[in-house]
């Protein structure tokens, strides 16, 4: 089986452009065999960090991250791509593109300036007319309802207690004689938005992914402002329908739609997987969450994908270089942490399940590895095969 490989080039990495990976026999739909890079399909010095395919035409779309543009490519042979038309301006550090199921447009997400951009596709799949959607505002800003709330935040399905309030209540109950023994959690001043901004800088929008859901709905993640926003396409671009606020500082990065009707979202900074679902009034909300137990505070989560039957989720964790494994329980509304397996490579930026195999792109190791998946538990085993691949960031199966 063969895959297009997105990668960093130039100052950000060592790739020449979009590569081609072969896993096992090129004509089979299994990826458990030896790995090898076939070559570079097309030069892409602008860093083609994410790739998406047209659903019917033999076209590929690349987010050229360092250029801030989206480029279309046509497949001209088994191993070659050719640019189609000029690159389309999207935004600073465009890091993701997703094509609508009807192929009438694509959505580009931009990390540095937070843009969500709809780009039209004509009948031949050529992109044009980029239109920038409404920018996000910080739900945890000083003027937002969430700002200053000290009664605890809902994280991973549990309420984090307000220690200051608890300390005050215990001190009052203990009285003058024993009140001094209660830890003074309420003595330290609350950290307000201004002091936090001075310490770590202002919170800014950082769009990271678009996910097409059934019924024409589109979900986008904003890692910088802890938002999952929901849109519908209109004649003027994208119309905002709703947004769901995740815990402050969690950093929603990537998500995957599940046939049960749930949207699973992995958070880069807090290393959790949240379950979102619509209620009876079709308003989306967080219904549960599960931390990637054993990951380190210095780790960052990356990609999230599901097994072929949807029973298992796999979340990449960079730093400790592991793969979090979660079982889907109930009717999809609950996740159970199963294991934190060794990714077998450094900085697992992206991974994909192909039948009984997990392919992992080790961005900083300049390699791609394959891990066997246990048929009973779904947990990845030790590296079966590996191949050198410069700065890989995306693995996209060829049709």
C-alpha positions in Angstrom: 0.0 0.0 0.0 1.2 3.5 -0.8 0.8 6.8 1.1 1.4 10.5 0.3 3.7 11.9 2.9 3.4 15.6 4.0 6.5 17.0 5.5 8.4 20.1 6.6 10.9 21.6 4.3 13.4 24.5 4.3 14.0 26.1 7.7 11.4 23.9 9.4 12.6 20.5 8.2 14.7 18.5 5.8 12.1 17.3 3.2 12.2 18.4 -0.5 8.5 18.1 -0.9 5.6 15.6 -0.8 6.9 12.1 -0.5 5.6 8.6 -1.3 5.7 5.8 1.3 5.3 2.2 0.4 4.2 -0.2 3.1 4.3 -3.8 2.0 3.0 -4.7 -1.4 1.9 -1.5 -3.4 -1.2 -3.2 -4.7 -2.5 -4.5 -1.4 -4.7 -2.7 1.2 -2.5 -3.9 4.0 0.4 -2.0 5.5 2.1 -4.6 7.6 5.0 -5.3 5.3 8.4 -3.6 5.0 8.5 0.2 4.7 10.3 2.2 2.1 10.2 5.7 0.6 9.6 5.6 -3.1 10.7 9.2 -3.6 9.5 12.8 -3.8 6.4 13.3 -5.9 6.8 17.0 -6.2 9.0 19.7 -4.7 7.2 21.8 -2.1 9.7 24.2 -0.4 6.8 25.9 1.3 6.4 22.9 3.7 3.4 20.7 2.7 2.7 19.8 6.3 -0.9 18.6 5.7 -2.5 16.9 2.7 -6.1 16.2 1.7 -7.5 14.4 -1.3 -10.3 15.3 -3.6 -13.1 12.8 -3.1 -13.5 11.9 -6.8 -10.8 13.6 -8.9 -7.1 12.6 -8.9 -6.2 15.8 -7.0 -4.3 16.5 -3.9 -4.4 19.7 -1.8 -1.5 20.8 0.4 -1.3 23.3 3.2 2.0 25.0 2.5 2.6 26.1 6.1 5.6 28.4 5.7 4.1 30.1 2.7 0.6 30.5 4.2 -1.0 29.1 1.0 -3.0 26.2 -0.3 -1.8 24.5 -3.4 -3.6 22.0 -5.6 -1.7 19.1 -7.3 -2.8 16.7 -10.0 -1.4 13.2 -10.1 0.2 12.7 -13.5 1.7 9.2 -12.9 2.1 6.6 -10.2 4.9 8.7 -8.6 4.5 12.3 -9.8 2.3 15.3 -8.9 2.1 18.6 -10.9 0.8 21.9 -9.5 -2.6 23.0 -10.7 -3.0 26.7 -11.0 -1.5 29.2 -8.5 -1.3 28.8 -4.8 -4.2 30.3 -2.9 -3.6 32.7 -0.1 -5.0 31.3 3.2 -3.3 32.7 6.3 -0.2 32.7 8.4 1.0 29.1 9.2 -1.8 27.3 7.4 -1.5 23.8 9.0 -4.6 21.9 7.9 -7.0 21.5 4.9 -10.2 19.5 4.7 -12.3 19.0 1.6 -16.1 19.0 1.8 -17.9 15.7 1.0 -19.5 17.2 -2.1 -16.1 18.7 -3.2 -17.6 22.2 -3.6 -15.1 23.8 -1.2 -12.3 23.2 1.3 -11.6 24.6 4.7 -8.1 25.8 5.6 -7.0 26.3 9.3 -4.2 28.7 10.1 -2.2 28.4 13.3 -0.5 31.7 13.6 -3.3 34.1 12.8 -6.2 31.9 13.8 -8.0 32.1 10.5 -10.6 29.7 9.3 -10.9 30.1 5.5 -13.4 28.6 3.1 -11.9 28.2 -0.4 -14.2 27.4 -3.3 -13.5 24.4 -5.6 -14.9 24.4 -9.2 -16.1 21.3 -11.0 -12.6 20.4 -12.0 -11.4 20.7 -8.4 -9.4 24.0 -8.9 -9.4 26.2 -5.8 -10.3 29.9 -5.8 -12.1 32.7 -3.8 -10.8 32.3 -0.3 -13.2 33.8 2.3 -12.2 34.3 5.9 -14.7 33.2 8.5 -15.6 35.2 11.6 -12.6 35.4 14.0 -12.8 33.8 17.4 -12.9 35.7 20.6 -11.5 34.5 23.9 -14.2 32.9 26.0 -12.0 33.2 29.0 -11.2 36.9 28.4 -11.9 39.6 31.0 -15.4 40.4 29.6 -16.6 36.8 29.1 -19.0 35.0 31.4 -16.3 32.4 32.2 -13.8 34.9 33.3 -13.2 35.1 37.1 -15.3 31.9 37.8 -13.7 30.3 40.8 -16.2 27.5 41.6 -14.2 24.9 39.6 -14.0 23.9 36.0 -15.3 20.7 34.5 -12.3 18.6 33.3 -12.4 15.0 32.2 -16.0 14.6 33.4 -15.3 15.7 37.0 -15.5 19.0 38.7 -12.3 20.4 40.0 -13.0 21.8 43.4 -12.4 25.4 44.4 -9.7 25.0 47.1 -10.0 28.6 48.3 -13.7 28.3 49.0 -13.2 24.9 50.6 -10.5 26.3 52.9 -12.7 29.2 54.0 -15.5 26.8 54.8 -13.3 24.5 56.8 -11.7 27.4 58.7 -15.1 28.7 59.7 -16.2 25.2 60.8 -13.0 24.6 62.8 -13.4 27.9 64.7 -10.6 30.1 66.2 -8.9 27.2 68.0 -8.2 24.9 65.0 -8.8 27.2 62.0 -5.1 28.0 61.7 -4.4 24.3 60.9 -6.3 24.5 57.6 -4.0 25.2 54.6 -4.3 28.8 53.5 -5.4 28.1 49.9 -7.3 31.3 50.0 -4.4 33.5 51.1 -2.8 33.7 47.7 -4.4 36.3 45.4 -6.4 35.1 42.4 -4.4 35.3 39.1 -6.4 37.8 37.0 -6.3 38.1 33.2 -3.8 40.9 33.2 -1.2 39.3 35.4 -1.6 36.0 33.4 -1.0 37.9 30.2 2.0 39.5 31.6 3.4 36.2 32.7 2.8 34.0 29.5 1.7 36.5 26.9 -1.8 37.2 25.5 -4.0 34.3 24.5 -4.4 34.3 20.7 -6.5 32.3 18.3 -4.8 29.3 16.8 -7.0 27.3 14.4 -5.8 23.8 13.8 -8.4 21.5 12.1 -11.7 21.4 10.3 -13.9 18.2 10.5 -16.9 17.6 8.3 -19.9 16.2 10.2 -23.1 14.7 8.8 -25.9 17.0 7.8 -23.6 19.7 6.4 -22.1 20.8 9.8 -18.4 21.6 10.1 -16.5 21.6 13.4 -13.2 23.5 13.8 -10.7 23.5 16.7 -9.0 26.5 18.1 -6.1 25.5 20.2 -5.2 29.0 21.4 -8.7 29.9 22.7 -9.9 26.5 23.9 -12.8 26.4 21.4 -14.6 24.0 19.2 -16.7 26.0 16.8 -19.5 24.7 14.6 -20.3 26.2 11.2 -22.5 25.8 8.1 -21.5 26.7 4.6 -23.4 29.6 3.0 -23.1 31.7 -0.1 -20.9 34.1 1.7 -18.6 31.6 3.2 -19.0 30.0 6.6 -21.7 30.9 9.1 -21.1 30.3 12.8 -23.7 28.2 14.4 -22.4 27.5 17.9 -19.2 27.2 19.9 -18.3 24.9 22.8 -15.8 26.1 25.3 -13.3 23.6 26.7 -11.3 24.0 29.9 -9.0 27.0 29.9 -5.5 26.0 28.7 -6.6 22.6 27.3 -5.8 23.4 23.7 -8.2 21.4 21.5 -6.1 20.3 18.5 -7.6 17.5 16.4 -10.8 15.5 16.4 -12.5 12.5 14.8 -16.2 11.9 14.0 -17.6 8.6 15.3 -20.5 6.7 13.7 -22.2 6.8 17.1 -22.9 10.5 16.6 -20.1 11.7 18.9 -17.2 14.0 18.1 -13.9 13.1 19.9 -11.4 15.9 20.4 -7.8 15.6 21.7 -6.4 18.5 23.5 -2.7 19.3 22.8 -1.8 21.0 26.1 -3.8 19.1 28.7 -3.5 15.8 26.9 -7.2 14.7 27.2 -9.8 13.4 24.9 -13.2 15.0 25.2 -16.5 13.6 24.0 -18.9 16.1 22.4 -22.5 15.4 21.3 -25.6 17.3 20.4 -28.6 17.4 22.8 -32.3 17.1 21.9 -32.2 20.8 20.7 -29.1 20.0 18.5 -26.9 22.2 20.8 -23.5 20.6 21.1 -21.9 20.1 24.5 -19.1 18.2 26.3 -20.5 15.1 27.9 -17.4 13.4 29.1 -13.6 13.3 28.9 -10.7 11.1 29.6 -7.0 12.1 30.4 -4.1 10.3 28.7 -3.0 8.8 32.0 0.8 8.6 32.4 1.6 11.4 29.9 3.9 14.1 31.3 3.2 17.7 31.9 5.9 18.6 29.3 4.2 16.4 26.7 1.9 17.7 23.9 -0.8 15.6 22.2 -0.9 15.5 18.4 -3.1 13.3 16.2 -6.3 11.4 17.1 -7.6 8.5 15.0 -9.9 5.5 15.3 -9.6 1.8 14.6 -11.4 0.5 11.5 -14.4 -0.7 13.6 -14.5 2.5 15.7 -14.0 0.6 19.0 -10.6 2.1 19.8 -9.0 5.6 19.7 -5.3 6.3 19.3 -3.8 9.6 20.5 -0.2 10.5 19.7 1.8 12.1 22.6 5.0 14.0 21.7 7.8 14.3 24.3 7.5 11.0 26.1 6.7 9.6 22.5 3.8 7.4 23.3 0.4 6.4 21.8 -2.6 6.7 24.2 -5.1 3.9 23.6 -8.8 4.5 24.6 -11.7 2.1 24.3 -15.1 3.5 23.2 -17.7 2.4 25.7 -21.5 2.5 25.9 -23.1 4.1 22.9 -20.0 6.1 22.2 -20.5 8.6 25.0 -17.7 7.3 27.3 -14.0 6.6 26.8 -11.9 4.2 28.9 -8.2 4.6 29.0 -6.5 1.3 28.1 -2.8 1.9 27.7 0.0 4.3 27.0 2.2 2.4 24.4 5.6 3.3 23.1 5.4 5.1 19.8 8.7 3.6 18.7 9.9 6.9 17.3 10.6 10.4 18.3 7.9 13.1 18.2 4.9 11.2 16.8 3.4 14.0 14.8 0.8 11.9 12.9 -0.4 8.3 12.7 -2.9 6.3 10.8 -4.5 2.9 11.3 -4.5 0.5 8.4 -6.2 -2.8 9.3 -3.9 -4.5 11.8 -1.1 -1.9 11.6 -0.4 1.6 13.1 1.9 3.7 10.9 3.5 6.6 12.9 5.3 9.6 11.4 8.2 10.5 13.8 8.8 14.1 12.8 12.0 14.8 14.7 13.4 11.2 14.1 13.1 11.7 10.4 11.4 8.3 10.0 8.2 6.4 9.7 7.5 3.2 11.7 4.9 0.5 11.7 3.5 -1.1 14.9 1.3 -4.2 15.0 -2.1 -3.9 16.7 -3.2 -6.6 19.1 -6.3 -8.2 17.7 -7.9 -8.5 21.1 -6.9 -5.3 23.0 -6.0 -3.0 20.1 -2.8 -2.0 21.9 0.2 -1.3 19.6 3.2 -3.6 19.9 6.8 -3.0 19.3 8.1 -1.6 16.0 7.8 -4.1 13.2 9.4 -2.0 10.4 10.9 1.5 10.0 12.2 3.6 7.2 14.0 7.0 6.9 11.7 9.8 5.9 12.6 13.5 6.2 10.5 15.5 8.7 7.2 13.6 8.1 4.0 15.3 9.4 1.1 13.6 7.5 0.4 10.1 6.1 -2.4 10.0 3.6 -3.4 6.7 2.0 -3.4 6.7 -1.8 -6.5 5.7 -3.6 
